[in-house]
Amino acid sequence: MRFLSVALVVLVMPFSTLAETKTYTLEGMTCQSCVKSVKAQVCKIPGLDTCEVELNKVTLSGKTLDEKLIESAITKAGYSILPKKAHH
């Protein structure tokens, strides 16, 4: 039983340090130059573990994601975040 308890602790510990992941839909990105502009601003935000930028989509992960910094970086690149659609 003691071995089982230790095994459970080892298995559960990594999940407590998982990063949060958020995806943002952007308006107006039409080409790879747009992607490069957004990457240049967004991917330099401190604390990011991953930063993936595609046409009209940014996916970020990190232990803490600062919404204001993210929005500011996207705005500085010349784009805006589209509001999430409500699901009914």
N, C-alpha and C positions, 0 to 999 in steps of 0.2 A: 504494500500500500504506500509505503514511503516513496518508492521509486515513481509510482504513478503521480503523486503530489508534485514531485520535483519536475517530472516531465510536463505536467500541466502548466506550471509556472514558466518554464522555458518556452512553451508554445504560446502562452498568452502575452508574455512581455513584449515581443516585437509589435503586436497589434496596438499596444497603448501608445506607441511612438509614431504611428502612421501619420503621414501628412494629409491635409485636406486637399481636395482637388475641386477646382471650379472651372466651368466652361462659360465663356462669354460669346455672344453673337454680336458681330459688329456690322455697322451699316457703311456701305460705300466702297468696300475693298473690291477692286476689279482686276488686279494684276499682281505679278510677283514683286514689282516695285512697292506696291502697297504692303505686301507681306514683310518685305525688308524694312520698311519704315516703322511698322508696328513692332517687329522684333527688336529693332535698335532701341526703342523706348521701353518696351515692356520687359524684355528679358534681362535688363540690367537692374530690375527692382531687387533690393536686398532680401534674402530669406527664401528665394524660390529654389525648389529642388528641380523642377522641370518647367520648361516654357516651350509650348508648341503653338506655332502660329500658322494658320492656313487661311485661305480666302474666307473672309467674314467670320472666322472662328479663332478664338484664343483659349487654350487650355493650360491652366497653371496649377502647380501643386507646391505646397510648402507647409511647414508646421503652423504658421500663421500667415494668412493672406490679408493684407491691408487694402480694403476696398477703395479707400480714397486715393492711395498711391496708384493702384491699378487703373482707376478711372482717369486720373490725372495723366498718366503715361499714354493711355489710349487717346485722350483728347489732344495731347501734345503732338502725337503722330498724325493728327488730323481726322480722327474717326470718333464715332460715338457708339456706346453700347446700346443695343436694342433691348427694350424691356422684355422680360420673360412673359410668355403667354400663360394666362391662367387656365388651369385644367378644371373643367366642371364635370 
